[in-house]
Amino acid sequence: MVMGDPFGDKKYFAAGMQQFVDDADVLGYTPVFYEVSEQVAMLAHEFGYDFFKLGEEAHVILSAFSTAGKKMQNVRSVVNQAQRAGFEYQVLTPPFNQQIMAQLQAISQEWLAGREEKGYSLGFFDPNYLQRYPIAVLAQAGKIEAFATLVTSHSEQQLAVDLMRFTQVAPNGVMDVLFVNTIAYAKAQGLQTLNLGMSPLANVGQHRQSFGRERLANLVYQFGSKVYSFEGLHHYKSKFTKNWVPMY
């Protein structure tokens, strides 16, 4: 499994792909490229690969983001309420002490409520993983109520939000508050975009002429809420951006 796009000087991507595919052939492997951009999907297609649209990533253009206007009225309201209630935003940097890790693990277990972690390409709670990156937290009276791990790509000038968890007693809109503050944080770091992550199966198989498997995926997107809230996740992230990047 090849996770994500290659990085580096793009003029070497085609030669790198050729070498990679040749080496895989020698070893008897069949690589699968997962969550790659349209550019890399088309490059792989030239090497004989078929492709399938997995969904879209929500990218917030930091220079264009604003909480002004009627559309963001509810977001402004919850941010103001959180400030009045004494919630404080902070980005913690590793290494994290045992007290912080214990709080984060307790929040994660409460959030899962007995459900099994999905993992794989999704962020999941692992102490070694959490110790690798900064973590944005929202705390009240010193107690963490919500957190999100942050991964920076300087080559893409992008900050990505990965693992996100919050307590059951956290007020409605707590993740809105966390995202708005994280957007401000990323902008202060001189970055260009905030990646809110994948919306699986979003805008897949919407046309009658789409491939059968993509039309099937669209049915899962519409009616698979018992398994995963596909539409709900896309609707939520749409509050913060209309800039969606297809992934294959």
Long-range contacts (C-beta under 8 A, 24 or more apart in sequence): 1-31, 1-32, 1-34, 2-31, 2-32, 2-33, 2-34, 2-36, 3-34, 3-35, 3-121, 4-34, 4-35, 4-36, 5-36, 5-37, 5-39, 5-40, 6-40, 7-153, 7-155, 8-155, 13-40, 13-43, 14-43, 14-46, 17-43, 17-44, 17-47, 18-47, 21-47, 33-248, 34-121, 35-121, 35-198, 35-247, 35-248, 36-247, 36-248, 37-245, 37-246, 37-247, 37-248, 38-246, 38-248, 40-248, 41-248, 51-248, 52-211, 52-213, 52-214, 52-217, 52-248, 53-203, 53-204, 53-214, 53-246, 53-247, 53-248, 54-198, 54-200, 54-201, 54-204, 54-247, 54-248, 55-198, 55-199, 55-200, 55-201, 55-202, 55-203, 55-204, 55-246, 55-247, 56-198, 56-199, 56-202, 56-203, 56-234, 56-244, 56-245, 56-246, 56-247, 57-195, 57-196, 57-197, 57-198, 57-199, 57-244, 57-245, 57-247, 58-195, 58-196, 58-197, 58-199, 58-237, 58-238, 58-240, 58-241, 58-243, 58-244, 59-158, 59-193, 59-194, 59-195, 59-196, 59-241, 59-243, 59-244, 59-245, 60-183, 60-193, 60-194, 60-195, 60-196, 60-240, 60-241, 60-243, 61-192, 61-193, 61-241, 61-243, 62-183, 62-186, 62-187, 62-191, 62-192, 62-193, 62-194, 63-187, 63-192, 65-183, 65-187, 65-240, 65-241, 67-180, 72-239, 74-173, 74-176, 75-173, 75-176, 75-180, 75-239, 77-173, 78-171, 78-172, 78-173, 78-174, 78-176, 78-177, 79-176, 79-177, 79-180, 81-171, 81-173, 82-138, 82-171, 82-173, 82-174, 82-177, 85-140, 85-171, 86-140, 86-141, 87-138, 87-139, 87-140, 87-145, 87-174, 87-177, 88-138, 88-139, 88-140, 89-136, 89-137, 89-138, 89-177, 89-178, 89-181, 89-182, 89-185, 90-136, 90-137, 90-139, 91-134, 91-135, 91-136, 91-137, 91-150, 91-185, 92-134, 92-135, 92-136, 92-137, 93-134, 94-130, 94-131, 94-132, 94-133, 94-134, 94-135, 95-131, 96-130, 96-131, 96-135, 100-144, 101-127, 101-130, 103-143, 103-144, 104-130, 104-135, 104-144, 104-147, 104-165, 107-144, 107-145, 107-146, 107-147, 107-165, 107-166, 107-167, 108-165, 110-167, 110-168, 111-165, 111-166, 111-167, 111-168, 121-198, 123-149, 123-162, 123-163, 123-164, 124-163, 125-163, 125-165, 129-163, 130-163, 133-162, 136-161, 136-178, 136-181, 136-182, 136-185, 138-166, 138-170, 138-174, 138-177, 138-178, 138-181, 145-169, 145-170, 145-174, 146-170, 146-174, 146-175, 146-177, 146-178, 147-178, 148-178, 148-182, 150-182, 152-189, 152-191, 156-193, 157-190, 157-191, 157-192, 157-193, 158-191, 158-192, 158-193, 158-194, 158-195, 159-185, 159-186, 159-189, 159-191, 159-193, 159-194, 159-195, 160-194, 160-195, 160-197, 161-194, 161-195, 161-196, 161-197, 162-197, 176-239, 179-240, 183-240, 196-237, 196-240, 196-241, 197-237, 198-247, 199-230, 199-233, 199-234, 199-237, 199-244, 200-228, 200-230, 200-233, 201-230, 202-230, 202-234, 202-244, 203-244, 203-246
